[in-house]
């Protein structure tokens, strides 16, 4: 029997990084949209915005630096640090779609999660990975995953059922830490 720790794969956007906060900050700065915008469960952020600005996210997300200064999710840094005692922790991010995100995301991880070695950072397109557990906010990444699937709650996935759900990093700690 192997004594190797189980592999835990963790998504970045809306799981480790509060990308939604970044978008709302930019929409507030540029269009006066309230940073406390009420978001209808099951809808993407842009579906909750006035039509004349709802495609602006496509401009923001392609800008160099967009991914660099996103705040980490509450309790993410501390919890991931603790998880390393029981798991091989990998960060898996679909970073290939947005060209500028590669450098930004790597630098962001170095700032907030310097304890995760570069060998455990996987920037990909489709998340075809081998791990024991995957924490992600997008079911497209969970649906074909063969391990334990943890759906990290975000407004866009609130109506999705059939997955084990975690609402916060404290909830992740409660499930995965001894």
C-alpha positions as CSV (number, residue, x, y, z in Angstrom):
1,X,0.0,0.0,0.0
2,X,1.3,3.4,-1.0
3,X,1.9,6.0,1.8
4,X,1.8,8.8,-0.8
5,X,-0.6,11.6,0.1
6,X,-3.8,11.9,-2.1
7,X,-3.8,14.5,-4.9
8,X,-6.0,17.6,-4.4
9,X,-6.5,19.8,-7.5
10,X,-7.9,23.3,-6.9
11,X,-9.2,25.7,-9.5
12,X,-8.2,29.4,-9.3
13,X,-10.9,31.8,-10.5
14,X,-13.8,32.0,-8.1
15,X,-12.2,29.3,-5.9
16,X,-8.8,30.6,-4.8
17,X,-9.1,34.0,-6.4
18,X,-12.2,36.3,-5.9
19,X,-12.5,37.1,-9.6
20,X,-16.1,38.2,-9.2
21,X,-14.9,40.9,-6.8
22,X,-12.5,42.1,-9.4
23,X,-15.2,42.3,-12.1
24,X,-17.5,44.2,-9.8
25,X,-14.8,46.6,-8.8
26,X,-14.1,47.4,-12.5
27,X,-17.8,47.7,-13.3
28,X,-18.2,50.1,-10.4
29,X,-15.2,52.2,-11.4
30,X,-16.2,52.4,-15.1
31,X,-20.0,52.4,-15.0
32,X,-21.1,53.1,-11.5
33,X,-22.5,49.6,-11.0
34,X,-22.9,48.9,-7.3
35,X,-20.2,46.6,-6.0
36,X,-23.0,44.9,-4.0
37,X,-25.0,44.1,-7.1
38,X,-27.7,41.6,-6.4
39,X,-27.0,38.6,-8.5
40,X,-29.7,36.3,-9.5
41,X,-28.8,32.7,-8.6
42,X,-27.8,30.6,-11.6
43,X,-26.8,33.5,-13.8
44,X,-23.4,34.7,-14.8
45,X,-22.4,38.2,-13.7
46,X,-22.9,39.8,-17.1
47,X,-26.5,38.4,-17.2
48,X,-27.2,40.6,-14.1
49,X,-25.9,43.8,-15.6
50,X,-27.5,46.4,-17.9
51,X,-27.3,45.3,-21.5
52,X,-25.2,48.3,-22.6
53,X,-22.3,47.1,-20.4
54,X,-22.8,43.4,-20.0
55,X,-20.2,42.4,-22.6
56,X,-17.5,44.6,-21.0
57,X,-16.2,41.5,-19.1
58,X,-14.7,40.3,-22.4
59,X,-12.6,43.5,-22.6
60,X,-11.5,43.4,-18.9
61,X,-10.5,39.7,-19.0
62,X,-8.1,40.2,-22.0
63,X,-6.3,43.1,-20.4
64,X,-2.8,42.5,-19.2
65,X,-2.8,42.7,-15.4
66,X,-6.5,41.7,-15.0
67,X,-5.6,38.5,-13.1
68,X,-2.7,39.9,-11.2
69,X,-4.4,41.9,-8.5
70,X,-7.5,39.8,-7.7
71,X,-7.9,39.3,-4.0
72,X,-7.7,35.8,-2.6
73,X,-11.0,34.2,-1.4
74,X,-11.5,34.5,2.4
75,X,-9.5,31.8,4.3
76,X,-8.1,30.3,1.1
77,X,-4.4,30.9,1.8
78,X,-4.5,29.6,5.3
79,X,-6.6,26.6,4.4
80,X,-4.5,25.5,1.4
81,X,-1.4,25.8,3.6
82,X,-3.0,23.5,6.1
83,X,-4.2,21.1,3.4
84,X,-0.6,20.5,2.3
85,X,0.0,18.5,5.4
86,X,-2.5,15.8,4.2
87,X,-2.6,16.3,0.4
88,X,-0.4,16.8,-2.6
89,X,-1.9,20.2,-3.5
90,X,-2.1,21.2,-7.2
91,X,-3.5,24.4,-8.7
92,X,-5.2,23.7,-12.0
93,X,-6.4,26.7,-14.0
94,X,-7.8,26.9,-17.5
95,X,-5.4,29.8,-18.3
96,X,-4.9,29.2,-22.0
97,X,-8.1,31.0,-23.2
98,X,-6.8,34.4,-22.1
99,X,-3.2,34.9,-23.3
100,X,-2.3,37.5,-20.6
101,X,-3.5,35.4,-17.8
102,X,-0.5,33.0,-17.8
103,X,2.0,35.4,-16.4
104,X,-0.5,37.2,-14.2
105,X,-1.8,34.0,-12.6
106,X,1.7,32.7,-12.1
107,X,2.8,35.9,-10.4
108,X,-0.4,36.0,-8.3
109,X,0.3,32.4,-7.1
110,X,3.8,33.4,-6.2
111,X,2.5,36.3,-4.1
112,X,-0.3,34.5,-2.3
113,X,0.6,30.8,-2.4
114,X,4.4,30.8,-2.5
115,X,4.4,27.5,-0.7
116,X,3.0,25.7,-3.8
117,X,5.9,24.7,-6.0
118,X,5.9,25.5,-9.7
119,X,5.7,21.7,-10.4
120,X,2.2,21.7,-8.8
121,X,0.8,24.6,-11.0
122,X,-1.0,23.3,-14.0
123,X,-2.1,25.9,-16.6
124,X,-4.3,24.2,-19.1
125,X,-7.2,24.5,-21.5
126,X,-9.5,21.5,-20.7
127,X,-8.9,20.1,-17.2
128,X,-8.0,16.6,-18.1
129,X,-6.2,15.7,-14.9
130,X,-5.6,12.8,-12.6
131,X,-6.3,13.6,-9.0
132,X,-8.2,12.2,-6.0
133,X,-10.2,15.4,-5.4
134,X,-11.1,18.4,-7.5
135,X,-12.4,21.7,-6.1
136,X,-14.0,23.8,-8.9
137,X,-16.8,26.3,-9.5
138,X,-17.6,25.1,-13.0
139,X,-19.4,21.8,-13.5
140,X,-17.9,21.5,-17.0
141,X,-14.6,20.7,-15.2
142,X,-16.2,18.3,-12.7
143,X,-18.6,16.3,-15.0
144,X,-15.9,14.0,-16.4
145,X,-13.6,14.1,-13.4
146,X,-13.1,10.6,-12.0
147,X,-12.4,11.5,-8.3
148,X,-14.3,13.3,-5.6
149,X,-15.9,16.4,-7.0
150,X,-16.4,19.4,-4.8
151,X,-18.4,22.3,-6.3
152,X,-17.3,25.6,-4.8
153,X,-20.3,27.8,-4.5
154,X,-20.5,30.9,-6.7
155,X,-23.7,32.8,-7.8
156,X,-23.6,31.3,-11.3
157,X,-23.8,27.7,-9.9
158,X,-26.3,28.2,-7.1
159,X,-29.1,26.2,-8.9
160,X,-26.9,23.2,-9.7
161,X,-27.6,20.1,-7.8
162,X,-26.1,16.6,-7.7
163,X,-22.6,17.6,-6.6
164,X,-21.0,17.8,-3.1
165,X,-21.0,21.5,-2.5
166,X,-18.6,23.7,-0.4
167,X,-19.6,27.3,0.3
168,X,-16.3,28.6,1.7
169,X,-12.7,27.6,2.5
170,X,-13.8,27.0,6.1
171,X,-16.2,24.4,4.8
172,X,-13.4,22.8,2.7
173,X,-11.3,22.6,5.9
174,X,-14.1,21.0,7.7
175,X,-14.5,18.3,5.1
176,X,-10.8,17.6,4.2
177,X,-8.7,18.3,7.3
178,X,-8.3,15.8,10.1
